[in-house]
């Protein structure tokens, strides 16, 4: 059974950016998103989420490739220089492709 593909844009960033980031993603056309808390270690050290805005979040958006690339480029330009953030794209197979 062949399923349609879409692109999964994953952004892991500082929790303090959540409201600002989601507003920007919505303005760029994100059809929806899923957010979860994230912990880890990277070039900017350990992010343990000991305080409400001290941790990381993981934002996931499934959409078409063009939109995913546009959003990834926009957040890279706006946030990468000053915030702990990583962004990556993955091709995913989806059910109910019309939702994305």
Helices and strands as residue ranges (DSSP letters): E 4-14, G 15-17, H 18-28, E 34-38, E 40-42, E 45-47, E 56-63, H 65-79, E 85-94, G 97-99
